[in-house]
Structures are given as structure tokens and as C-alpha cells.
Amino acid sequence: MRNNEDTDGFDGEASNTSMISGANSPYQPTTEPVHSRNVFRGIRCDMEYLKSHFGILKVVEVVLALFSFICIETIMMCSPCAGVYLFEFVSCSAFVVTGVLLFIFSLNLHTKVPHVNWSLTDLINTATSTLFFFLASVVLAALNHKSGAEIAAVIFGFLVTGVYSLNTYLAVRGWRLGDSRDGPLQTSEYMRARTASRGEVESRPELQ
């Protein structure tokens, strides 16, 4: 009997010791749920944006910039080549940057990064493209050799300059008036994404 009582007492002490050591252990099991984030959730083709003024203008800009780049690439010989090289760089850069922005806006990818001021980003792109396309078209018109490819490039250059100018005007007007109906960036999904992001930061003080 003595041995059984000693054994029971030893087991109780061992159990208490285990509980105490477990309580003091820094590696505690947690019941906090782990929320997996699906980055691709909500990605869809926004037909409303593509049918809006900004979406149509963006598509036209990409197409005209591509045609301008194709025309200037067909020129095999030039002397001097400064106008050709400038127009080539401007048309290629505008096609790539505007195409990327069109892809982002048409799939609502901008809502995944709400901390970026996308309206200002788009405005800077359209204004810069307007200025440089105008300069490149003027230089190419002055230094061209009257070849068919150069004349076509100049025509497309001035056309896309006009489209970029209209886009810039509408973007500036919408930005000044704070009109969220025409702007592709101040959509309800964009505002919900910003609100959710701010709420997450406030609920996790260690991120502040």
C-alpha cells in the first residue's frame, strides 16, 4: 500500500510539474485561425470599364501606339536617324506602359494594391505620353525623308497625340471635380479594398 501511495504521489507531482513547465513554455499552442489570402480572388474582366470613356480611350491609345511603332520599325535606312529613334522609343514606351495600365484596370488588379494612387499614375502616364508623342511627331515630320512609312508614322503619331490629349483633359477634369462616376479608379470595389486594408492595419497594432 505504501508503494501505491508513493507512486500516486509521484504521478501527481509529475503532472503538476508538467503543467507548470507547460504554462511557462514560450511555445504555446494557439487557436488563432490562419486566414489564407487568395490573391486572385475577385479578378474578372471589368466590361463596364472597357465600355467607359477611359476604357475606350485606353484601347484606342494602345492600338494607335502599336501601329505607330510598327510603321517606324519598317524604316530600313535613315540619315539623320534622330527623329526615327526618338519616335521609336516614344511609341514603344507608350504602348507598353499604357498596355500594362489597361490590363490592370480591365481586370480590377488595381484594387489589390489600394495604397497606390492609380488615378494620379494614369494621369501622369497620359500627360507624359501626350507631350512626348507630340514632340516625337513634330521632330519626325521635320526630319523625315518623305517615305511612306515615315509619313504613316507621323499621321499615327499625331492621331494618338490627340487621343492622349483628350484622355488627359478628362482625367484632369475628373480629378479636379472629384467625379468618381467617370473615373475608373474610384470604384466601389476600390474603396472597399482601401477600407478593408485600413481596418486590417488598425486591428493589428504591431504593423503600425
Salt bridges, closest charged atoms under 4 A:
ASP6 OD2 - ARG2 NE 3.89
ASP122 OD1 - LYS58 NZ 2.40
GLU150 OE2 - HIS145 ND1 3.29
ASP179 OD1 - ARG181 NE 3.22
GLU189 OE2 - ARG44 NH2 2.78
GLU200 OE2 - ARG37 NH2 1.73
GLU200 OE2 - ARG204 NH1 3.81
GLU206 OE2 - ARG204 NE 3.32
